[in-house]
């Protein structure tokens, strides 16, 4: 892909769902004697209601009915599929077919004996191909060759299930087979046909040749440049997706496809394939709009796939070709814990002898990307998962040491280029990490780590900006000073590292929000948002009028008032112009107020009863755009107050932690159950102390900003 091209991910629309015709082929050789009857009983119980929508065979040298068990001495897989394919070609069957292949060991198979028929079959049918592996001697290479050549329905259909061979009782085996067969039954509902696309696209990140046919309800991507035409499916323009679930699905489908190719061909260059998944996966993950409110499993699955790909691409994880290991990995590929366990068990440390700047960069990029998705580093001593801040520092230290080795291996390397690459990578990834990972509580050790991280970035910046050419010994000395691991044991013994500066100007603003004290000299501005929806009709006008009285003490250049109603934002003074996001509104004021260089005290006046989640997301989007925001909630009544306190208590265990939002409460009178709505609203607007309550809260906020009380307010002149 050239520099002008970008990647766009799409999700194909749903098509018409139909039930696939099931063809089950169960191994009838003698080695299956312990499991065969349990498998057949489970199959009959689960699939009996399919009636004539299925075909069942026991296979060995030829095909037979399920019962009686043949217990044959050998089998012939090539002949099995030749006979079945001939039936499908000679007779009329539904267009959608699902093969379920059950076996425990290698039997005669030659792909060239059936390859011609496979090509014929695929022109007539859409086929799912799944296997049930019995025990650890399952013929993974054969089954994956069949999957690779036959399967043409969808990419997200699992390739393999597994029954452990532990000489279990027939009841236990029956339960295991039943569970698998029920899952397979749920996969029989498939999309009737594929869609035609107007441009070449790719259904996985490792697909060699593009296609113009895509499976419904499946992700795919295309490479585009500035001249790219809209993508059209069946006369309907399709827009790119940034949904985490879609992007995670594309990455997982790609990893599974590469595992199938690896298992089916011992000569396949899987390292190149996983390198492609890593590179393209990083690009599309950067496009995903991961929200902290999203299902954490989506993040974890995506992060585990990238971690696996990164380690293989780096060359520090070899996929061993024994069939048990590959079968287990395929079976567990959607299980976050299993994939992480596989990587940690098999990955080797990066080879310091062969390390290059590009390898060091990729290694660090992959680790930070996993931190962004919530897959943190594990301690090498305790083996326990570190927290976010500790993980970032551990990755940074390892990255510095890897770059140190690059310089030692090649003293003539371009030092400025290495420093720029390192800083750019760390800057960009930190911004993304703190946008997507909630920092709930900063302990003293975290603040010290962040100070060191800030100073590290500052030192790199100064080395880059040097007028004289930077020397290798200067860079190595810098790394020696900074690349020090921080652990529970020595965190309080490293004060000398942190005494150079306690500023955080080289860190992303999203973390500066938490780190900066109110006493910082950064200029402050108040942005207040009034909830103007119907549930606030009794208090909104009072909130606005008292705002105009009290906040007139601040110059116009230090305050912006905004109204929010029916999902639209507008200025208090000019509600004719409306914006569908808060970010778009603030962008129009960036030049006039220099908002990105100010500490924004964002005050929200709301009862939280009208689409509060939308408002929350709008504010969150602004925080993610590198605005330095300190949140103040002015809650009307107890509804929003109780919700916020629950959230804050769960996220901020330390009540005094920096960055904790401030909650101010405006009491709301309780409606008598005999009052009409009109009487209730009239009562709420005439509560004698409502004005005083808003004045008191506004005064507290001004006190926070100006550090002085307003004498006029003290003397009750309002």
C-alpha positions in Angstrom: 0.0 0.0 0.0 1.5 3.3 -1.0 1.7 6.4 1.1 -1.3 8.1 -0.5 -3.6 5.2 0.3 -5.7 4.9 3.5 -7.7 2.0 4.9 -11.5 2.1 5.2 -13.3 -0.7 7.1 -16.9 -1.5 6.3 -19.6 -3.8 7.6 -21.8 -5.5 5.1 -25.5 -5.2 5.8 -27.7 -8.2 6.9 -29.1 -10.4 4.1 -31.8 -12.9 4.2 -31.2 -15.7 6.8 -31.7 -19.3 5.8 -31.0 -22.6 7.4 -28.0 -24.4 6.1 -28.2 -28.1 5.2 -26.0 -30.1 7.6 -23.7 -32.9 6.5 -22.0 -34.7 9.4 -19.1 -37.1 8.8 -18.0 -39.0 11.9 -14.8 -41.1 12.1 -15.7 -44.8 12.3 -12.2 -46.2 12.8 -11.3 -48.3 15.9 -9.5 -45.5 17.8 -12.9 -43.8 18.2 -14.3 -46.7 20.2 -14.4 -44.8 23.5 -16.1 -41.7 22.2 -18.2 -42.9 19.2 -21.5 -43.9 20.9 -21.6 -40.8 23.0 -21.0 -38.6 20.0 -23.7 -40.3 18.0 -26.3 -40.2 20.8 -25.5 -36.4 21.4 -25.8 -35.8 17.6 -29.2 -37.6 17.4 -30.6 -35.7 20.4 -29.4 -32.3 19.2 -30.1 -32.5 15.5 -33.1 -35.0 15.3 -35.5 -32.1 14.7 -33.7 -31.2 11.4 -35.4 -34.2 9.7 -34.5 -34.3 6.0 -32.5 -31.1 6.3 -29.4 -33.1 7.2 -27.2 -36.0 6.0 -25.3 -38.3 8.4 -22.5 -40.7 7.7 -19.9 -42.8 9.5 -16.8 -42.9 7.4 -13.8 -45.3 7.2 -12.8 -46.7 3.8 -16.4 -46.1 2.5 -19.5 -44.3 3.9 -22.0 -46.1 6.2 -24.9 -45.2 8.5 -24.1 -44.0 12.0 -25.0 -47.3 13.6 -23.6 -49.8 14.1 -20.1 -48.5 14.9 -17.7 -50.0 12.3 -14.5 -49.8 14.5 -12.5 -50.1 11.2 -8.8 -50.5 11.0 -8.3 -47.6 8.7 -10.1 -44.8 6.9 -10.0 -42.8 3.7 -10.8 -39.1 4.0 -10.2 -38.4 0.3 -12.7 -41.1 -0.7 -15.2 -39.8 1.9 -15.3 -36.3 0.3 -15.2 -37.6 -3.2 -18.4 -39.6 -2.6 -20.1 -36.7 -0.8 -19.1 -34.1 -3.5 -20.4 -36.4 -6.2 -23.8 -36.6 -4.5 -23.9 -32.8 -4.2 -23.1 -32.4 -7.9 -25.5 -35.1 -9.1 -28.5 -34.3 -6.9 -30.4 -31.2 -5.8 -29.6 -29.9 -2.4 -30.1 -26.5 -0.7 -27.5 -23.9 -1.8 -26.1 -23.4 1.7 -24.2 -26.4 3.1 -22.5 -27.0 6.5 -19.9 -29.7 6.8 -19.2 -31.1 10.3 -16.2 -33.3 10.2 -15.5 -35.4 13.4 -12.2 -37.3 13.7 -9.4 -38.2 16.1 -6.5 -39.1 13.9 -4.8 -39.0 10.5 -6.2 -41.3 7.8 -5.4 -41.4 4.0 -5.8 -38.0 2.4 -4.5 -36.5 -0.8 -5.8 -33.0 -1.7 -5.1 -33.5 -5.4 -7.6 -36.4 -5.4 -10.5 -34.0 -4.6 -9.3 -30.6 -5.7 -11.1 -30.6 -9.1 -14.5 -31.5 -7.4 -14.0 -28.8 -4.8 -13.8 -26.1 -7.5 -17.0 -27.5 -9.0 -18.7 -27.6 -5.7 -17.9 -24.0 -4.8 -19.6 -22.7 -8.0 -22.8 -24.4 -6.9 -22.8 -24.0 -3.1 -22.0 -21.7 -0.2 -20.2 -23.9 2.3 -19.3 -23.7 6.0 -16.7 -26.2 7.1 -16.2 -27.0 10.8 -14.3 -29.7 12.6 -14.6 -31.5 16.0 -11.2 -32.6 17.1 -11.3 -35.6 19.4 -8.1 -35.8 21.5 -4.6 -34.5 20.7 -3.9 -36.5 17.6 -6.5 -34.8 15.5 -5.4 -34.4 11.8 -5.1 -30.6 12.0 -3.2 -30.2 8.8 -5.8 -32.2 6.8 -8.8 -30.5 8.3 -7.3 -27.0 7.8 -6.5 -27.8 4.2 -10.2 -28.8 3.7 -11.3 -25.7 5.5 -9.0 -23.4 3.4 -10.1 -25.0 0.1 -13.8 -25.7 0.8 -15.1 -23.0 3.1 -16.6 -20.0 1.2 -19.5 -18.9 3.3 -18.2 -16.4 6.0 -14.9 -15.7 7.8 -16.2 -15.6 11.4 -17.5 -19.2 11.5 -15.2 -21.1 14.0 -12.9 -23.6 12.3 -12.5 -26.1 15.1 -14.1 -27.4 18.3 -12.3 -29.9 20.6 -13.2 -32.8 22.9 -10.5 -33.8 25.3 -9.4 -37.4 25.4 -9.2 -38.3 29.1 -11.1 -41.6 29.0 -14.1 -39.8 30.5 -17.3 -41.6 31.3 -19.9 -41.8 28.6 -22.1 -39.3 30.4 -19.3 -36.7 30.5 -18.5 -37.3 26.8 -22.2 -37.0 25.9 -22.3 -33.6 27.6 -19.2 -32.4 25.8 -20.4 -33.4 22.4 -23.9 -32.0 23.1 -22.5 -28.6 24.0 -20.5 -28.5 20.8 -23.3 -29.7 18.7 -25.7 -27.1 20.2 -23.2 -24.4 19.3 -22.9 -25.8 15.7 -26.7 -25.8 15.5 -26.8 -22.1 16.3 -24.4 -21.6 13.4 -26.7 -23.3 10.8 -28.6 -20.1 10.3 -26.6 -18.4 7.6 -26.9 -15.6 5.0 -28.6 -16.8 1.8 -26.2 -15.2 -0.6 -23.2 -12.9 -0.9 -23.4 -9.3 -2.0 -21.6 -7.8 -5.0 -19.5 -4.7 -4.4 -18.7 -2.1 -7.0 -15.0 -2.0 -6.1 -12.3 -4.5 -5.1 -12.2 -5.2 -1.3 -10.5 -7.6 1.1 -12.4 -9.7 3.6 -9.3 -10.4 5.8 -6.1 -8.5 6.4 -4.1 -11.4 4.9 -6.2 -11.9 1.8 -3.9 -11.8 -1.2 -6.3 -11.0 -4.1 -9.2 -8.6 -3.7 -12.8 -9.6 -4.4 -16.0 -8.0 -5.4 -18.2 -10.4 -3.4 -18.6 -10.0 0.4 -20.5 -12.1 2.9 -23.5 -10.3 4.6 -23.0 -9.1 8.2 -19.2 -9.5 7.9 -16.5 -6.8 8.0 -14.2 -6.1 5.1 -11.9 -3.3 4.0 -10.6 -1.4 1.0 -7.6 0.7 0.2 -8.5 4.2 -0.9 -6.9 7.4 -2.1 -8.3 10.9 -2.5 -10.0 10.0 -5.8 -11.8 6.9 -4.4 -15.4 6.6 -5.4 -18.2 5.8 -2.9 -18.5 2.1 -2.1 -21.8 0.6 -3.2 -23.5 -2.7 -2.4 -26.7 -3.4 -4.4 -27.3 0.2 -5.4 -26.8 1.4 -1.8 -23.9 3.6 -0.7 -22.1 2.1 2.3 -20.2 4.3 4.8 -17.0 3.2 6.6 -17.4 1.9 10.2 -15.4 2.8 13.3 -17.4 0.5 15.6 -15.0 -1.4 17.8 -17.0 -4.6 17.4 -16.7 -4.5 13.6 -13.0 -3.7 13.7 -12.2 -6.3 16.3 -14.1 -8.9 14.3 -12.1 -8.1 11.2 -8.8 -8.5 13.1 -10.0 -11.8 14.7 -11.2 -13.2 11.3 -7.8 -12.3 9.9 -5.9 -14.0 12.7 -8.0 -17.1 12.4 -7.5 -17.2 8.6 -3.7 -17.0 9.1 -3.8 -19.8 11.6 -5.7 -21.9 9.1 -3.1 -21.2 6.4 -0.3 -21.9 8.8 -1.8 -25.2 10.0 -2.6 -26.4 6.5 0.9 -25.8 5.0 4.1 -26.4 6.9 6.0 -24.2 4.3 3.6 -21.2 4.7 5.4 -18.0 5.7 3.2 -17.2 8.7 5.6 -14.6 10.0 4.9 -12.5 6.9 1.2 -13.0 7.4 1.1 -11.9 11.0 3.4 -9.0 10.2 0.7 -7.8 7.8 -2.0 -8.3 10.5 0.1 -6.3 12.9 0.7 -3.4 10.6 -2.8 -3.1 9.1 -4.4 -4.0 12.5 -2.6 -1.0 14.1 -4.0 1.3 11.4 -7.6 0.2 11.7 -7.5 0.1 15.5 -6.4 3.7 15.5 -9.7 4.4 13.7 -11.9 2.6 16.2 -13.9 4.8 18.6 -13.4 2.7 21.7 -15.5 4.1 24.5 -14.8 3.2 28.1 -18.5 2.3 28.3 -18.0 -0.3 25.6 -18.0 -4.0 26.5 -14.5 -4.7 27.8 -14.5 -8.1 26.1 -14.3 -6.4 22.7 -11.2 -4.5 23.7 -9.6 -7.5 25.2 -10.1 -9.8 22.2 -8.7 -7.2 19.8 -5.7 -6.5 22.1 -4.9 -10.2 22.5 -5.0 -10.7 18.7 -2.6 -7.8 18.2 -0.3 -9.0 21.0 -0.2 -12.4 19.3 0.5 -10.9 15.9 3.1 -8.5 17.3 5.1 -11.2 18.9 5.1 -13.4 15.8 5.9 -10.4 13.6 8.8 -9.5 15.9 10.2 -13.0 15.5 10.1 -13.7 19.2 7.3 -16.2 19.0 7.5 -19.2 16.7 4.3 -21.1 15.9 5.3 -24.7 16.6 3.8 -27.0 14.0 2.7 -29.8 16.2 -1.0 -30.3 15.6 -2.1 -30.3 19.2 -0.8 -26.8 19.8 -2.2 -25.4 16.6 -5.6 -27.0 17.3 -5.7 -25.6 20.8 -4.8 -22.1 19.6 -7.5 -22.2 16.9 -10.1 -23.5 19.3 -9.3 -20.7 21.8 -8.6 -17.8 19.4 -11.6 -15.8 20.7 -10.7 -16.4 24.3 -8.6 -13.4 25.6 -7.1 -15.3 28.6 -6.1 -18.3 26.5 -4.4 -16.2 23.8 -2.5 -14.2 26.5 -1.5 -17.4 28.2 -0.2 -18.9 24.9 1.9 -15.8 24.1 3.4 -15.6 27.6 4.2 -19.3 27.6 5.8 -19.4 24.1 7.2 -15.9 23.5 10.9 -15.3 23.8 12.6 -12.0 24.7 13.5 -9.9 21.7 16.8 -10.9 20.2 19.2 -8.1 21.1 21.8 -9.2 18.6 19.6 -8.7 15.6 17.6 -5.7 16.8 17.0 -2.8 14.5 15.4 0.6 14.9 12.3 -0.7 13.0 12.1 -3.8 15.3 12.4 -1.7 18.4 9.7 0.7 17.1 7.3 -2.1 16.2 7.8 -3.9 19.6 7.1 -0.7 21.5 4.2 0.3 19.3 2.5 -3.1 19.8 3.0 -3.0 23.6 1.5 0.5 23.9 -1.3 -0.4 21.6 -2.2 -3.3 23.9 -2.0 -0.9 26.9 -4.4 1.3 25.0 -6.9 -1.6 24.8 -6.5 -2.6 28.4 -4.0 -5.4 27.9 -1.4 -4.4 30.5 2.2 -5.6 31.0 2.8 -8.4 33.6 5.6 -8.1 36.2 8.6 -10.2 35.4 9.0 -10.9 39.1 5.5 -11.4 40.5 3.9 -12.4 37.2 0.9 -10.2 38.2 -0.6 -7.7 35.8 0.7 -4.2 36.3 -1.6 -1.2 36.3 -1.9 1.2 33.4 0.7 3.8 34.5 3.2 1.1 35.6 2.7 -0.6 32.3 3.4 2.5 30.3 6.6 3.1 32.2 7.8 -0.5 31.9 7.2 -0.4 28.2 9.0 3.0 27.9 12.0 1.6 29.8 12.2 -1.5 27.7 11.9 0.7 24.5 14.7 2.9 25.6 16.9 -0.1 26.3 16.1 -1.6 22.9 17.1 1.7 21.2 20.2 1.7 23.3 21.1 -1.7 21.9 20.4 -0.4 18.3 22.9 2.4 18.8 25.5 0.1 20.4 25.1 -2.4 17.5 25.4 0.4 15.0 27.2 3.5 16.3 26.7 5.2 12.8 22.9 5.0 13.0 20.9 8.1 12.5 20.5 9.2 16.1 18.2 12.2 15.4 15.9 9.9 13.4 15.8 7.4 16.2 15.0 10.0 18.8 12.3 11.6 16.7 10.7 8.2 16.0 10.8 7.3 19.7 9.2 10.6 20.8 6.6 10.7 18.0 5.6 7.2 18.9 5.3 7.8 22.6 3.5 11.1 22.1 0.9 9.7 19.8 0.3 6.5 21.8 0.1 8.3 25.2 -2.6 10.6 23.7 -4.6 7.6 22.5 -4.1 5.7 25.7 -5.3 8.4 28.0 -8.3 9.1 25.6 -9.4 5.5 25.8 -8.3 4.3 29.3 -9.9 5.8 32.3 -7.4 6.9 35.0 -9.5 6.4 38.1 -7.0 7.1 40.8 -3.5 8.5 40.9 -1.4 7.3 43.8 1.9 8.9 44.7 3.9 6.3 42.8 1.8 7.1 39.7 2.5 10.8 40.0 6.2 10.1 40.3 6.2 7.8 37.3 4.4 10.5 35.2 6.9 13.1 36.3 9.7 10.9 35.1 7.8 10.2 31.9 7.3 13.9 31.3 11.0 14.6 32.0 12.0 11.8 29.6 10.0 13.4 26.8 11.4 16.8 27.7 15.0 15.5 27.6 14.4 13.8 24.2 12.9 17.1 22.9 16.0 19.0 24.0 18.3 16.5 22.3 16.3 16.7 19.1 16.4 20.5 19.2 20.2 20.7 19.8 22.0 23.0 17.3 25.0 20.8 17.3 24.7 17.2 16.0 23.8 14.9 18.8 26.4 12.4 19.8 26.0 8.7 20.6 27.5 9.1 24.1 24.9 11.8 24.8 22.0 9.6 23.9 23.4 6.6 25.7 24.0 8.8 28.8 20.4 10.0 28.6 19.1 6.4 28.4 21.2 5.3 31.3 19.7 8.1 33.4 16.1 7.6 32.4 15.7 3.9 31.7 15.3 2.8 35.3 12.6 0.3 36.2 10.3 1.5 39.0 8.9 -1.1 41.4 7.1 -1.2 44.6 10.4 -1.6 46.4 12.3 1.4 45.0 9.6 3.9 44.1 10.3 6.0 47.2 14.1 5.7 46.8 14.3 7.4 43.4 13.7 11.0 44.5 16.8 12.2 42.7 15.2 11.3 39.4 12.2 13.4 40.0 13.5 16.7 41.4 14.4 18.4 38.1 10.8 19.5 37.4 7.3 18.8 38.5 5.6 20.2 35.4 3.6 17.9 33.0 3.6 20.0 29.9 5.0 17.2 27.7 2.2 14.8 28.7 -1.2 14.8 26.9 -3.8 17.3 28.2 -6.2 14.5 29.1 -3.8 13.4 31.9 -2.7 16.9 32.7 -6.3 17.5 33.8 -5.8 15.2 36.7 -2.2 16.1 37.4 -2.4 19.9 37.4 -3.3 21.7 40.6 -5.8 24.6 40.7 -2.9 26.9 41.7 -1.3 26.5 38.3 -0.8 29.7 36.5 -2.6 28.4 33.4 -5.4 30.9 32.5 -8.8 29.7 33.4 -12.2 29.9 31.6 -15.7 28.9 32.7 -17.9 27.1 30.2 -21.4 26.5 31.6 -23.9 24.2 29.9 -27.6 24.7 30.8 -29.9 21.7 30.3 -32.9 23.3 28.6 -35.0 20.1 28.2 -38.5 19.9 29.5 -37.6 18.2 32.8 -35.6 21.4 33.7 -38.4 23.8 32.9 -38.8 24.7 36.6 -35.1 25.6 37.2 -33.5 26.4 33.9 -34.5 30.1 33.7 -33.5 30.7 37.3 -30.1 29.1 36.6 -29.5 31.3 33.5 -30.6 34.6 35.1 -28.4 34.1 38.2 -25.5 33.1 36.0 -25.8 36.4 34.2 -25.8 38.2 37.6 -22.9 36.4 39.2 -20.6 35.5 36.4 -20.6 39.1 35.1 -17.7 39.5 37.5 -15.7 37.5 35.0 -14.6 39.2 31.8 -16.4 38.1 28.7 -13.1 36.5 27.5 -13.3 34.1 30.5 -16.8 32.7 30.1 -19.0 30.9 27.6 -22.6 30.0 28.2 -24.2 27.2 26.3 -27.7 25.7 26.1 -28.5 22.0 25.4 -31.9 20.9 24.2 -33.1 18.0 22.1 -29.6 16.8 21.5 -28.5 20.2 20.1 -26.1 22.8 21.5 -26.4 26.6 21.1 -25.0 29.7 22.7 -27.0 31.3 25.4 -26.8 34.7 23.8 -27.5 33.4 20.3 -29.6 30.2 20.2 -30.3 30.5 16.5 -27.2 28.7 15.5 -27.3 25.1 16.6 -24.6 22.3 16.7 -25.1 18.6 16.9 -21.9 18.1 19.1 -20.3 20.2 21.8 -17.0 19.8 20.1 -18.2 21.5 16.9 -19.5 24.5 18.9 -16.3 24.9 20.8 -14.2 24.7 17.6 -15.9 27.9 16.4 -14.6 29.6 19.5 -11.0 28.2 19.5 -9.5 31.2 17.7 -11.3 33.8 19.9 -10.7 32.2 23.2 -7.5 30.0 22.6 -9.3 27.2 24.4 -6.7 24.6 24.0 -4.2 26.6 26.0 -6.6 27.3 28.9 -7.8 25.3 31.9 -11.5 24.9 31.2 -13.9 24.6 34.2 -16.8 22.9 32.5 -20.0 23.4 34.6 -23.0 21.3 33.7 -26.4 22.4 35.1 -28.8 19.4 34.7 -31.1 17.0 36.5 -29.9 14.2 34.2 -33.4 13.0 33.3 -33.2 13.7 29.5 -30.7 11.7 27.5 -27.9 12.2 30.0 -25.8 9.6 28.3 -25.7 11.7 25.1 -24.6 14.7 27.0 -21.9 12.6 28.8 -20.6 11.4 25.5 -20.5 14.9 24.1 -18.4 16.2 27.0 -16.2 13.1 26.8 -15.5 13.8 23.1 -14.3 17.3 24.0 -11.9 15.9 26.6 -10.5 13.5 24.1 -9.7 16.4 21.7 -6.9 17.6 24.0 -8.9 20.2 25.9 -7.8 20.6 29.5 -11.1 20.2 31.4 -12.1 20.1 35.0 -15.6 19.0 35.5 -18.1 20.6 37.8 -21.6 19.1 38.0 -24.5 21.4 39.3 -27.1 18.7 39.8 -30.8 19.8 40.2 -32.4 17.3 42.5 -31.1 13.9 43.6 -31.5 11.9 40.5 -28.3 12.9 38.8 -26.5 13.4 42.1 -27.1 9.8 43.2 -26.0 8.5 39.8 -22.8 10.5 39.7 -21.9 9.7 43.3 -22.2 6.0 42.6 -20.0 6.3 39.5 -17.4 8.5 41.3 -17.2 6.3 44.3 -16.6 3.3 42.1 -13.9 5.0 40.1 -12.3 7.2 42.7 -11.7 5.2 45.8 -9.7 8.0 47.3 -12.1 10.9 47.9 -9.3 13.5 47.7 -7.7 12.2 44.5 -6.8 14.9 42.0 -9.0 15.1 39.0 -12.1 14.0 40.9 -15.2 15.9 39.5 -16.9 18.4 41.8 -20.6 18.0 42.5 -22.7 20.9 43.7 -26.4 20.3 44.5 -29.5 22.4 43.9 -32.3 20.9 46.0 -35.5 20.2 44.2 -38.8 20.4 46.1 -40.7 17.0 46.3 -43.9 16.9 44.4 -47.0 16.1 46.4 -48.8 13.1 44.9 -52.1 15.0 44.8 -50.6 18.0 42.9 -51.1 18.4 39.2 -48.0 18.7 37.0 -48.9 22.4 36.4 -49.1 23.0 40.2 -45.8 21.2 40.7 -44.0 23.3 38.1 -45.4 26.5 39.5 -44.3 25.5 43.0 -40.8 24.6 41.8 -40.4 27.9 40.0 -41.5 29.9 43.1 -39.4 28.2 45.7 -38.2 31.1 47.8 -34.6 29.9 48.1 -34.0 28.7 44.6 -32.3 31.9 43.6 -30.2 31.8 46.7 -29.2 28.2 46.1 -27.9 29.1 42.6 -26.1 32.2 43.9 -24.4 30.1 46.6 -23.3 27.5 44.1 -22.1 30.0 41.5 -20.2 31.9 44.3 -18.5 28.6 45.3 -17.4 28.0 41.7 -16.1 31.6 41.4 -14.2 31.1 44.6 -12.6 28.0 43.2 -11.5 30.0 40.1 -10.7 33.4 41.6 -9.6 32.3 45.1 -11.6 35.1 46.6 -15.1 35.7 47.8 -17.3 38.3 46.2 -18.1 41.0 48.9 -21.3 41.8 47.2 -22.5 38.2 47.6 -21.3 38.1 51.2 -23.5 41.1 51.9 -26.5 39.5 50.2 -26.8 42.2 47.5 -28.2 39.7 45.1 
